[in-house]
Amino acid sequence: MIEIPEHLAGRILAFLPTYNESGNIESLIDSLLALDSRLDVLVVDDKSPDGTGNLVARKAADDRRIHLVSRDPPRGRGLAGREGFRWFQNHPLFSAVVEMDADFSHHPRFIPALLAKLSDFDAVVGSRFTPGGRETGRSVLRRCTSMLANTYLRFVLQTRLGDCTSGFRAFTRKALAGIDFQAYVSEGPTIVTELVFDLLSRKRKIGEVPIIFENRRWGDSKLSPAVLLRSLWFPLWMRYKRLKCWRRHPNP
């Protein structure tokens, strides 16, 4: 059983955005459900051609703790993320949500630590770059790229967070209260930094716990050079938009 903080009185939701994860999804769902009887799993699938959604639907038919949202095109990590967070907001039975990748790069064994730290924070990031955290199974170039990108993002976002690009995160209901995810503009992985920027702007308390990021067990990475470039440009655009808004309304 997970040691869930007392103020998280409701159920816990593990949210998985998926596209072509048929080789991982069933075993990952089983691992998540085995953590605690108070944990449900939500899969938001972008109509994966490899049958990921069909596999989840069959499991959901036998287990009420499994939920499936099958999205129509266009597909995208950000679009699926916005859908998943709205689903959480609309289901008050859940007091916290854990967002994670569906390829075992974010291992379920770190979820108890994420939830435990929610007793002191509104959101908690699973970090590769805090003491005790690291990446495995990736090239030196890829690891260096991640570290440099996060150094850049800390400067742009003006935060001390060690890992601004981690998609392994836990949020209380309070953390996401009042956020209109329909107004978000991210269609791809930039939703990770868009949400961090939004939470910081709302003065939410964000903590970190160390994780070991493991390269995916099965399937292909969705990260491309174009996605990486957009991830670096997007935070500058957010700060520009926020500065324009502040100049128009300096005393909100």
Secondary structure, DSSP 8 states (H G I E B T S, - for coil): -----TT--SEEEEEEEESS-TTTHHHHHHHHHTT-TTEEEEEEE---TTSHHHHHHHHHHH-TTEEEEE--SS--HHHHHHHHHHHHHT-TTEEEEEE--SSSSS-GGGHHHHHHHTTT-SEEEEESSSTT-EEESS-HHHHHHHHHHHHHHHHHHT---S-TT---EEEEHHHHTT--GGG----STTHHHHHHHHHHHTT--EEEEE-EEE--SSS-----HHHHHHHHHHHHHHHHHHHHHHHH-S--
